[in-house]
């Protein structure tokens, strides 16, 4: 079992990404992570949730990839799933806009919880490009090498699977389009849902478009209702 400071990674991902886990750059990620911990840094998400996206959505079950950039850097927010916060934590502005678009698109009432674990169980890989961050220091672990690892995750999904919907919101996420075979997969692009971004997210209808595509290729659509 591959570990990062005692963190376990789900078996199907271990098999799919074996080359990455054994590569020199991944050992460097581990080295940076352990060094930061040894210096007393507070790191989010908690160690056991660093690979929560993978453990929540096994490789063979991935139908959608929703790409984020950096984990939340405030206490109690990051849980290893992009855009998601634990039950009881205030819903961040970007996620609030996601809920607004979901309601406008599919008529699903806005959830009072920011926990997106149900989407992960439905087959939505909630993947951040960077998998750890130091408290109150956004993008502080961008030099660890996480992007090389998560780029490999995207490329591996593109090569080894068919018919995945990639949701790329914002310029950073859109830059990952080059890793995806657009002839084998569906790529949906929009502005970032952050209220600070320019218009272009609201009205994108990505939730209904995702399900329409999945059904067109014989896959079960995503149940986007978090409160079902």
Residue, then its C-alpha position, 0 to 999 in steps of 0.5 A: x500500500x502506497x503511503x504519504x506520511x501514513x496516508x492510505x490510497x484506494x487500491x484501484x488508484x494505486x494500480x492505475x497510478x503505480x508509476x507515479x507513486x514510485x517516481x522520484x518526483x512523488x518521493x519529493x512530494x513526500x519529502x516536502x510534506x514530511x519536512x513541513x510537518x516536522x517544522x510544525x506547520x499546520x497543514x490542510x486538509x487533515x492528513x487522513x483526508x489528503x487523498x479523500x477524492x480518490x478514496x471516495x471515488x474509485x478509479x473504475x467509478x469515475x464519470x465526471x471530474x470537477x477540477x479545483x486548484x488549492x485546498x481551503x486554507x482556513x481551519x475546519x474547511x478543507x476535506x480533500x474534495x474540491x469545493x467541498x466543506x464539512x457538514x456544519x461549516x459555512x458554505x463558501x461563496x464559490x460553492x454558493x454560486x454552484x448551488x445557485x446554478x444547480x437550482x437554476x439548471x435542474x431545479x434542485x433546491x440549494x443544500x444547507x450543507x457544503x459537504x459534496x461527498x454524495x457527489x463523490x459517491x455518484x462518480x464525481x472526482x472532486x480533484x484539486x490540482x494541489x492536494x495540501x496547503x499550509x494554514x492561512x497561506x494559499x498556494x503555499x504547497x504549489x512547489x511540492x510537485x502536486x501539479x505533476x501528480x494531478x496532471x498525471x491523474x487527468x492524463x491517465x483518466x483520459x487515456x484509460x477510460x472513455x466518456x468522462x465529463x471534465x468540468x473546467x471552471x476558470x482559467x487555471x482549470x481550462x489550462x488542463x484541457x491539453x491533457x484530455x483527449x477531447x475525441x473520447x471525452x466531454x469537456x465543459x468549460x466556464x468561468x470560475x464560480x467565484x463571485x470575484x470572477x467575471x460573468x460566465x459561470x451562471x447560466x452554463x447549465x453544466x449539470x444538465x449538460x453532464x447528464x445529457x452526455x452521460x445518458x447519450x453514451x449509455x451511462x447513468x446520470x449523476x444525481x446532483x441532489x445532495x439532500x436526497 
